[in-house]
């Protein structure tokens, strides 16, 4: 059961988390690009690659534009995504 004071939307949760972490909230454009980056990672590999890719992005100090381009380049090199892999082995 949700608490009355608990954030309920993605935006509210991110705003609260950013405050606690001592950083500003991502802009709407940054949020869009981060979600796209997470999507590239999740579709090119296991879904759990998405949050880890965002961690790598945050640690890199590089622009989201460059990181998204890099992720798109790595995706096909990593085997073409989960749909193209044989998971029965």
N, C-alpha and C positions, 0 to 999 in steps of 0.2 A: 504494500500500500504506500503510495507516494506521500512524503511529508509536505505540509503546507508551505514550508520555506525552501523546498528543494527546487532547483531549476528544472523547467519542464521542456523547453525547446532547445534545439541545437545551439541557437544563438545565445540563449541565456546561459547554458552550460559552459560554452566556450568563453563567454564574457567573465563568468565567475572563475573558471580555471585560469584564464589569463591574469586576472587580478591576483589570485593566490600565487601564481608563478612569477609575478612581478614583471609581466610583459604586456604590451598592448594587444588588443584583439586583432586578428587578421582583417584586412580590408575585404570587401565583397569580392574584388578581383583576385586577391591572394587566396581566399577561401575556395573560389571556383578552380583556380589552378592547382591547389593542394588536393582537392577532391579528384581532379583529372589525373594528377600524378598517382594518387592512391588507386584509381581505377586502372591505369596502365599496369601498375605493379600487380594488382589482384588478378587481372586477366592474363598476364604473361606468366604467372606463376601460381603459387598457392595464395589464397585470400589473405593469409597472415603476412604476406609480403607488403601489403598496403601500409599498415602503420609503421612497419620497419623502414620502408622507403621514405616515409615522412620524417622519421627520426634522422635518417642519413641526410636528408635534405636540410633539416634544421642545423645539423652539425657542420655541414659543408661550407656555409657562409656564401654560397653561390646564389645567383638569382633564380627565382622560380621558373622564369622563361628558359634559362639554360638547363636547369634540372629536368624540366618536362621534356625538352628536346632530347636530352641524354637518355631519359627513361624510355622514350619512344624508340630510340636507336638500340638500346639494350634489349628491349622486349623481343624483337624477332631473333636477335642473336642468342637469346636464352632458350630457344627451341620452339618459338612460335606459339607459346601459350599452352595452358593446361588442356585445351581441347585437342591439341595436336599430339599430346604425349600419350604413350602407352602406360596406363596406371596399373595394369595387371601384373607387372613384373615384380 
